[in-house]
């Protein structure tokens, strides 16, 4: 009958515990931007109509990019009255409307053009881009495999230093693999539109994708043969 070594260390079956780590620099797969469409007016209905029209324009423009637009979501919507003064005689001076839209693109050439066209719209603000990887990106699996390989290699080196060999794996603990969060990007504001001849379209922004850092760490415990001390 084959004798299974214990999971804890003994003189006959010493245990070696190591950590394996991996750090990869990979190209991003997606870019996320947020668009804030605003409207302001003396009349609530007119403000809402302006906001609806501008919001529809942004959505139509986004949908025109087809498969390059991986995700398009509308967030919070608000219509807020602005009061002239506080107290008994408070009156509504104006209404402020706002819609938040999130767009995720996977084509970075289209991203530069789309961002420029959105930023060129009246009463529109653009924030981003935030570069990222998809949750199921192969980069995560690659990092985890490299971390495991490093743990095995490190354990073998310890065993070799003692004239021993690894005989069994008794534990492998995943410490997590995640992306580093990129710095918060600046905001780009669309310029106001005025009467007269239509302005020339602004040239598309040349956006350089930010490389993503993927980490993976594992703890591994092995049983090795008796060392030759």
C-alpha positions, 0 to 999 in steps of 0.5 A: 500500500502506498504511504501518503505523506502527511500535509504537515512537515516531519523529519521524514517528509519536510514541508517547504512553503513558498510564494509565487508572484507574477507581474505582467504589462499588457495592452488594454482591451477597453476604454471607458468614458463618461459623458455628461449632457446638460441643459439650462433654461427659464422654463422647466419644459423647455429645459427638459426638451433641450436635455432630451434632444442633446441626450438623443444626439449623443446616443445616436452618435454612440450607436453609429460606431457599431461593434466598436461601442461595446457598452452604452449605459445611461446613468442618473438624470436630474432636473434641478430648480435654481432659486434666486434667493432663500426665504419667504420670497424665494423664486425659481430663477432657472432649471438645470438638467443633467444626464450621465452616460457611460460608453465603453469602446474596444476600438481605440481609433474610433475612441479618439474620433468619438471623444472629439465629436462628443467634446465638440457638442454644446453643453457636453462634458467628457471625462476619461478615458479609463483603460482596462481589461475585461474580467475574462481577459486571458492576461489574468490566466497567464499571470496566475500560471506564471505565479504558480510556475514561479512558486514551483521553481522556487520550491525546487531551488530550496529542495535542491539546496538541501539535496532533496526533491519535491514529492507532493503539493499539499496546498495552493492558495490564491492571493488574488490577481487584479489590475492597478487602477490608472490615475484619474484622467482629466475632463474635457468640456465641449465648447458652446455652439454659437450662431453663424456658419457651422464650424469645421469638425475638430480633428480626432484626438490621438489617444495613446492606450495606457498599458495595464499591470496585472498581478497574481500571487499564490502561496504554495506548500510542498512536501519534499524528500528527506534532505541530505544534510 
